[in-house]
Amino acid sequence: MANAKFVIVLAIVALVAAAVPMTEALTCGQIQGSLAPCLTYLKSGGAPATGCCKGIKDLVAMAKTTADRKNACNCLKNAASKVPGINPTFASALPSKCGANIPYKISTSTNCNSVR
């Protein structure tokens, strides 16, 4: 009888654990993937492509925690300094061009530790 109760409790715990989604930290790969359609705009300016704006809005939606936002900031900062031909003015204007609210400037000079 005690074993049956234990099995039932264990089954309930397993069901509850399966119902709670596991959250993973936002990875640099996800961030770069979201913004890959923005490369043409970041180098040449003009109007960002629809896929670019969707990517930046998706990134804002995915970065729910302070840790995610700091990680996104660091990843964007790194990418901005390593990808040749990115225009810093275009990069910092990207969120507003897409109607996205990012709480920091996309720039190699951004202090990502101050992102909340």
Salt bridges, closest charged atoms under 4 A:
ASP58 OD2 - LYS54 NZ 2.64
